[in-house]
Amino acid sequence: MTIKTTVSFTERHHQFAKQKVQEGSCASVSSLVAQGIERLMQEEQEREAVLAGMTEAVRARLQTPRSEFIEMDENDTMFDDIRQRLSKTE
């Protein structure tokens, strides 16, 4: 079902949307807006999945007896390695 609604844009956003339609990237401004909403919905689902995974990891960690924790010493570079990998993705 299609629902008609009114949307207001800034001049910048309106020009961008018109340009995308003229380029053929989408059939209409309405379809461009729908694509943007779909992308936001997908990103939200992905974020929720990641948070659910992190929640499960934290719960599992909380249920792990302290005697089973892995001890780290000053030679362990795990956190430095993670920081380095994260800096490459930014």
Secondary structure, DSSP 4 states (H G I P E B T S, - for coil): ----------HHHHHHHHHHHHHTSSSSHHHHHHHHHHHHHHHHHHHHHHHHHHHHHHHHHHHS-GGGSPP--TT--HHHHHHHHHHHH-
